Amino acid sequence: MKKFASEKEVKQMPTRNKMYRNKTDIACIFGVSNPTVYRRVEGIKKEIGKRYNQYAILDNLISLAVYADYEKYHKRLENRNLRKTVPPFDMYEARMYLEEVEGREESK
C-alpha cells in the first residue's frame, strides 16, 4: 500500500533537490487546494509544445519550476491579448519564484 507524505513531511523535504513532485505535494508547497493544482496542470498540458517542453510532466509528476512559472502567469497566459506580455519561460526565474514561495511558507 502506498503511503502518502503528510503536510509536515512535505515541508521538511528540501524542494531544491526535487525537480518533480506529485499534485498533493505541490498543493502543500504552494498552499493551494488539490482542485486548483489539477486545473493548473490542465493549463500546463495545453502549453506543452508552446511554452513548455515535453518534460514538464513525467508520469503524473510535475516539474516544480514549470508549475511555479504557470502559477505566476496563468491568468495572463489564458488571455489572448495579455499572453503577449508574458516573458518567455526561464528556468532560473521560475526557481527564484519557487524560493520566494518557500520563504513565505517558512515565515508563517
Backbone as a printed PyTorch tensor [residue, N CA C, xyz], in Angstrom:
tensor([[[  0.8460,  -1.1830,   0.0000],
         [  0.0000,   0.0000,   0.0000],
         [  0.8850,   1.2370,   0.0000]],

        [[  0.5120,   2.2130,  -0.7880],
         [  1.2910,   3.4270,  -0.9420],
         [  1.0170,   4.3780,   0.2160]],

        [[  2.0790,   4.8700,   0.8580],
         [  1.9320,   5.8180,   1.9560],
         [  2.1800,   7.2170,   1.4230]],

        [[  1.2090,   8.1210,   1.6370],
         [  1.3610,   9.4950,   1.1990],
         [  2.0420,  10.2950,   2.2990]],

        [[  2.8360,  11.2470,   1.8990],
         [  3.5380,  12.0990,   2.8530],
         [  2.5490,  13.0650,   3.4980]],

        [[  2.7260,  13.2810,   4.7830],
         [  1.8920,  14.2620,   5.4680],
         [  2.3680,  15.6620,   5.1030]],

        [[  1.5500,  16.6460,   5.4310],
         [  1.9190,  18.0340,   5.1330],
         [  3.2170,  18.3930,   5.8430]],

        [[  3.3850,  17.9030,   7.0700],
         [  4.6080,  18.1880,   7.8360],
         [  5.8280,  17.5760,   7.1430]],

        [[  5.6830,  16.3480,   6.6590],
         [  6.7920,  15.6810,   5.9770],
         [  7.1480,  16.3860,   4.6680]],

        [[  6.1350,  16.8670,   3.9600],
         [  6.3880,  17.5720,   2.7050],
         [  7.1750,  18.8390,   2.9660]],

        [[  6.8040,  19.5780,   4.0230],
         [  7.5100,  20.8140,   4.3410],
         [  8.9550,  20.5640,   4.7390]],

        [[  9.2420,  19.3680,   5.2820],
         [ 10.6040,  19.0520,   5.6890],
         [ 11.4670,  18.6220,   4.5040]],

        [[ 10.8520,  18.2350,   3.3950],
         [ 11.6030,  17.8070,   2.2170],
         [ 12.2760,  19.0070,   1.5700]],

        [[ 13.5540,  18.8820,   1.2330],
         [ 14.2070,  20.0010,   0.5360],
         [ 13.6930,  20.1050,  -0.8910]],

        [[ 13.0180,  21.1980,  -1.2090],
         [ 12.4100,  21.3770,  -2.5250],
         [ 13.4610,  21.5310,  -3.6120]],

        [[ 14.5640,  22.1860,  -3.3020],
         [ 15.5770,  22.4520,  -4.3230],
         [ 16.1460,  21.1650,  -4.9200]],

        [[ 16.1460,  20.0700,  -4.1460],
         [ 16.7270,  18.8250,  -4.6170],
         [ 15.7430,  17.9890,  -5.4310]],

        [[ 14.4660,  18.3130,  -5.3570],
         [ 13.4680,  17.5470,  -6.0820],
         [ 12.9110,  18.4000,  -7.2060]],

        [[ 13.1320,  17.9630,  -8.4190],
         [ 12.6730,  18.7340,  -9.5670],
         [ 11.2210,  18.4420,  -9.9080]],

        [[ 10.7250,  17.2640,  -9.5690],
         [  9.3720,  16.8560,  -9.8980],
         [  8.6500,  16.4280,  -8.6170]],

        [[  7.3820,  16.7690,  -8.5300],
         [  6.5560,  16.3890,  -7.3760],
         [  5.1740,  15.9770,  -7.8640]],

        [[  4.4720,  15.2350,  -7.0110],
         [  3.0990,  14.8840,  -7.3600],
         [  2.1690,  16.0320,  -6.9960]],

        [[  0.9180,  15.9130,  -7.3860],
         [ -0.0340,  17.0110,  -7.2350],
         [ -0.3050,  17.3530,  -5.7740]],

        [[ -0.3510,  16.3590,  -4.9110],
         [ -0.6080,  16.6090,  -3.4910],
         [  0.5400,  17.3870,  -2.8570]],

        [[  1.7640,  17.0140,  -3.1750],
         [  2.9230,  17.7360,  -2.6520],
         [  2.9260,  19.1830,  -3.1340]],

        [[  2.5880,  19.3820,  -4.3960],
         [  2.5640,  20.7420,  -4.9420],
         [  1.5100,  21.5790,  -4.2350]],

        [[  0.3660,  20.9800,  -3.9440],
         [ -0.6810,  21.7100,  -3.2180],
         [ -0.1700,  22.1630,  -1.8530]],

        [[  0.5680,  21.3160,  -1.1730],
         [  1.1300,  21.6740,   0.1390],
         [  2.2090,  22.7470,   0.0050]],

        [[  3.0750,  22.6100,  -0.9730],
         [  4.1780,  23.5570,  -1.1510],
         [  3.6550,  24.9570,  -1.4630]],

        [[  2.6700,  25.0470,  -2.3570],
         [  2.1690,  26.3520,  -2.7920],
         [  0.9960,  26.8510,  -1.9580]],

        [[  0.5030,  26.0280,  -1.0360],
         [ -0.5980,  26.4500,  -0.1800],
         [ -1.9050,  26.6390,  -0.9250]],

        [[ -2.1510,  25.7730,  -1.9140],
         [ -3.3980,  25.8220,  -2.6690],
         [ -4.1100,  24.4820,  -2.5240]],

        [[ -5.3650,  24.4330,  -2.9500],
         [ -6.1330,  23.1890,  -2.8390],
         [ -5.7830,  22.2370,  -3.9810]],

        [[ -6.1250,  20.9610,  -3.7900],
         [ -5.8760,  19.9730,  -4.8420],
         [ -6.6190,  20.2940,  -6.1340]],

        [[ -7.9030,  20.7270,  -6.0770],
         [ -8.5680,  21.0880,  -7.3380],
         [ -7.8630,  22.2220,  -8.0880]],

        [[ -7.2810,  23.1620,  -7.3540],
         [ -6.5280,  24.2380,  -8.0070],
         [ -5.3290,  23.6680,  -8.7400]],

        [[ -4.6180,  22.7520,  -8.1160],
         [ -3.4510,  22.1280,  -8.7630],
         [ -3.8910,  21.3850, -10.0160]],

        [[ -5.0050,  20.6540,  -9.9390],
         [ -5.4830,  19.9140, -11.1070],
         [ -5.8120,  20.8620, -12.2580]],

        [[ -6.4310,  22.0090, -11.9580],
         [ -6.7330,  22.9930, -13.0120],
         [ -5.4570,  23.5660, -13.6100]],

        [[ -4.4660,  23.8530, -12.7710],
         [ -3.1960,  24.3950, -13.2680],
         [ -2.4850,  23.3730, -14.1470]],

        [[ -2.5350,  22.1110, -13.7550],
         [ -1.8770,  21.0570, -14.5390],
         [ -2.5450,  20.9320, -15.9100]],

        [[ -3.8590,  21.0700, -15.9650],
         [ -4.5470,  21.0490, -17.2650],
         [ -4.0620,  22.2080, -18.1340]],

        [[ -3.8780,  23.3700, -17.5190],
         [ -3.3520,  24.5230, -18.2580],
         [ -1.9370,  24.2840, -18.7410]],

        [[ -1.1140,  23.6440, -17.9040],
         [  0.2610,  23.3200, -18.2970],
         [  0.2540,  22.3690, -19.4870]],

        [[ -0.6420,  21.3800, -19.4590],
         [ -0.7280,  20.4260, -20.5800],
         [ -1.0420,  21.1460, -21.8870]],

        [[ -1.8910,  22.1650, -21.8290],
         [ -2.2220,  22.9320, -23.0280],
         [ -1.0240,  23.7300, -23.5370]],

        [[ -0.1170,  24.0830, -22.6380],
         [  1.0530,  24.8950, -23.0030],
         [  2.2530,  24.0580, -23.4580]],

        [[  2.1710,  22.7390, -23.3100],
         [  3.2810,  21.8800, -23.7560],
         [  3.3780,  21.9730, -25.2750]],

        [[  4.5630,  22.2710, -25.7420],
         [  4.7920,  22.4690, -27.1640],
         [  4.7970,  23.9450, -27.5370]],

        [[  4.1370,  24.7700, -26.7440],
         [  4.1450,  26.2180, -26.9800],
         [  5.1420,  26.8750, -26.0360]],

        [[  4.8840,  26.7720, -24.7520],
         [  5.7110,  27.4450, -23.7470],
         [  6.6640,  26.4740, -23.0610]],

        [[  6.2040,  25.2690, -22.7900],
         [  6.9880,  24.2740, -22.0500],
         [  7.3160,  23.0890, -22.9510]],

        [[  8.3940,  22.3930, -22.6120],
         [  8.7630,  21.2250, -23.4110],
         [  8.0350,  19.9790, -22.8950]],

        [[  8.2830,  18.8520, -23.5470],
         [  7.5720,  17.6190, -23.2230],
         [  7.9400,  17.0570, -21.8500]],

        [[  8.9610,  17.6060, -21.2010],
         [  9.3820,  17.1170, -19.8910],
         [  8.7400,  17.8900, -18.7380]],

        [[  7.7610,  18.7160, -19.0200],
         [  7.0730,  19.4690, -17.9720],
         [  6.3170,  18.5280, -17.0380]],

        [[  5.7680,  17.4460, -17.5980],
         [  5.0340,  16.4540, -16.8130],
         [  5.5740,  15.0820, -17.1810]],

        [[  6.0220,  14.3510, -16.1730],
         [  6.5450,  12.9970, -16.3840],
         [  5.8060,  12.0240, -15.4740]],

        [[  5.0840,  11.0930, -16.0440],
         [  4.3820,  10.0700, -15.2620],
         [  3.6190,  10.6510, -14.0770]],

        [[  2.7890,  11.6340, -14.3150],
         [  1.9770,  12.3010, -13.2830],
         [  2.8060,  13.0760, -12.2560]],

        [[  4.0640,  13.2960, -12.5300],
         [  4.8860,  14.1710, -11.7030],
         [  5.0850,  15.4660, -12.4730]],

        [[  4.9420,  16.5800, -11.7730],
         [  5.0020,  17.8870, -12.4160],
         [  6.3020,  18.5730, -12.0410]],

        [[  6.9340,  19.1950, -13.0090],
         [  8.1430,  19.9620, -12.7410],
         [  7.7820,  21.1510, -11.8590]],

        [[  8.4990,  21.2920, -10.7540],
         [  8.2250,  22.4000,  -9.8380],
         [  8.4800,  23.7520, -10.5020]],

        [[  9.5030,  23.8450, -11.3130],
         [  9.8120,  25.1130, -11.9760],
         [  8.7020,  25.4810, -12.9570]],

        [[  8.2060,  24.5010, -13.7000],
         [  7.1260,  24.7600, -14.6510],
         [  5.8610,  25.1610, -13.8930]],

        [[  5.5480,  24.4430, -12.8080],
         [  4.3470,  24.7860, -12.0420],
         [  4.4720,  26.1920, -11.4560]],

        [[  5.6400,  26.5250, -10.9270],
         [  5.8410,  27.8530, -10.3470],
         [  5.6400,  28.9340, -11.4100]],

        [[  6.1740,  28.7020, -12.5970],
         [  6.0090,  29.6610, -13.6840],
         [  4.5420,  29.7950, -14.0750]],

        [[  3.8630,  28.6700, -14.2090],
         [  2.4600,  28.7230, -14.6160],
         [  1.5970,  29.3400, -13.5110]],

        [[  1.9200,  29.0590, -12.2730],
         [  1.1830,  29.6520, -11.1490],
         [  1.2950,  31.1750, -11.1860]],

        [[  2.4570,  31.6570, -11.5480],
         [  2.6930,  33.1000, -11.5810],
         [  1.9860,  33.7770, -12.7550]],

        [[  1.9680,  33.1310, -13.9170],
         [  1.4860,  33.7680, -15.1440],
         [  0.1830,  33.1850, -15.6960]],

        [[ -0.4870,  32.2930, -14.9910],
         [ -1.6130,  31.5850, -15.5950],
         [ -2.7370,  32.4990, -16.0840]],

        [[ -3.0340,  33.5660, -15.3680],
         [ -4.1250,  34.4520, -15.8110],
         [ -3.7710,  35.1490, -17.1160]],

        [[ -2.5330,  35.5690, -17.2350],
         [ -2.1130,  36.2520, -18.4580],
         [ -1.9800,  35.2750, -19.6210]],

        [[ -1.5700,  34.0330, -19.3450],
         [ -1.4370,  33.0460, -20.4170],
         [ -2.8000,  32.6440, -20.9820]],

        [[ -3.8250,  32.6720, -20.1580],
         [ -5.1590,  32.2740, -20.6120],
         [ -5.8500,  33.3720, -21.4190]],

        [[ -5.3600,  34.6070, -21.3240],
         [ -5.9490,  35.7180, -22.0530],
         [ -5.1680,  35.9410, -23.3480]],

        [[ -5.8820,  35.9370, -24.4510],
         [ -5.2380,  36.0320, -25.7660],
         [ -4.4020,  37.2940, -25.9240]],

        [[ -4.8830,  38.4220, -25.4140],
         [ -4.1540,  39.6780, -25.5720],
         [ -3.0320,  39.8330, -24.5490]],

        [[ -3.2950,  39.4370, -23.2980],
         [ -2.2680,  39.5650, -22.2580],
         [ -1.1300,  38.5650, -22.4350]],

        [[ -1.3980,  37.4840, -23.1480],
         [ -0.3840,  36.4580, -23.3850],
         [  0.8870,  37.0560, -23.9940]],

        [[  0.7180,  38.1000, -24.7870],
         [  1.8570,  38.7350, -25.4520],
         [  2.7840,  39.4320, -24.4590]],

        [[  2.2710,  39.7340, -23.2570],
         [  3.0740,  40.4440, -22.2590],
         [  3.8690,  39.5060, -21.3540]],

        [[  3.6510,  38.2030, -21.4890],
         [  4.3350,  37.2280, -20.6320],
         [  5.7420,  36.9810, -21.1770]],

        [[  6.7580,  37.0980, -20.3150],
         [  8.1200,  36.8170, -20.7950],
         [  8.2870,  35.3320, -21.1070]],

        [[  9.2320,  34.9710, -21.9570],
         [  9.4670,  33.5530, -22.2570],
         [  9.8320,  32.7870, -20.9860]],

        [[  9.5310,  31.4810, -20.9940],
         [  9.8280,  30.6500, -19.8300],
         [ 11.3240,  30.6320, -19.5620]],

        [[ 11.6870,  30.9000, -18.3110],
         [ 13.0770,  30.9110, -17.8840],
         [ 13.1860,  30.0510, -16.6300]],

        [[ 13.9140,  28.9500, -16.7310],
         [ 14.0410,  28.0140, -15.6170],
         [ 14.6220,  28.6990, -14.3750]],

        [[ 15.6030,  29.5540, -14.5550],
         [ 16.2310,  30.2450, -13.4300],
         [ 15.2330,  31.1460, -12.7200]],

        [[ 14.4710,  31.9200, -13.4850],
         [ 13.4780,  32.8100, -12.8970],
         [ 12.4030,  32.0090, -12.1540]],

        [[ 12.0090,  30.8800, -12.7170],
         [ 10.9990,  30.0310, -12.0740],
         [ 11.5160,  29.4940, -10.7430]],

        [[ 12.7720,  29.1070, -10.6960],
         [ 13.3440,  28.6160,  -9.4330],
         [ 13.4460,  29.7310,  -8.3980]],

        [[ 13.7450,  30.9420,  -8.8470],
         [ 13.7870,  32.0780,  -7.9180],
         [ 12.3970,  32.3380,  -7.3330]],

        [[ 11.3710,  32.2630,  -8.1650],
         [  9.9940,  32.4300,  -7.6980],
         [  9.6380,  31.3230,  -6.7120]],

        [[ 10.0890,  30.1110,  -6.9840],
         [  9.8260,  28.9790,  -6.0920],
         [ 10.4660,  29.2080,  -4.7290]],

        [[ 11.6890,  29.7240,  -4.7050],
         [ 12.3410,  30.0280,  -3.4300],
         [ 11.6000,  31.1300,  -2.6840]],

        [[ 11.0300,  32.0820,  -3.4170],
         [ 10.2320,  33.1480,  -2.8100],
         [  8.9870,  32.5550,  -2.1450]],

        [[  8.3400,  31.6230,  -2.8270],
         [  7.1520,  30.9610,  -2.2660],
         [  7.5390,  30.1610,  -1.0330]],

        [[  8.6640,  29.4570,  -1.0890],
         [  9.1380,  28.7010,   0.0740],
         [  9.4240,  29.6170,   1.2500]],

        [[  9.9960,  30.7710,   0.9770],
         [ 10.2970,  31.7410,   2.0370],
         [  9.0400,  32.2230,   2.7270]],

        [[  7.9760,  32.4420,   1.9430],
         [  6.6940,  32.8590,   2.5250],
         [  6.1180,  31.7540,   3.3940]],

        [[  6.2540,  30.5010,   2.9680],
         [  5.7250,  29.3820,   3.7380],
         [  6.5010,  29.2120,   5.0530]],

        [[  7.8250,  29.3930,   5.0150],
         [  8.6380,  29.2280,   6.2130],
         [  8.3730,  30.3310,   7.2250]],

        [[  8.0080,  31.5230,   6.7660],
         [  7.7880,  32.6440,   7.6910],
         [  6.4340,  32.5490,   8.3910]],

        [[  5.5430,  31.6880,   7.9130],
         [  4.2240,  31.5390,   8.5510],
         [  4.2940,  30.7820,   9.8450]]])
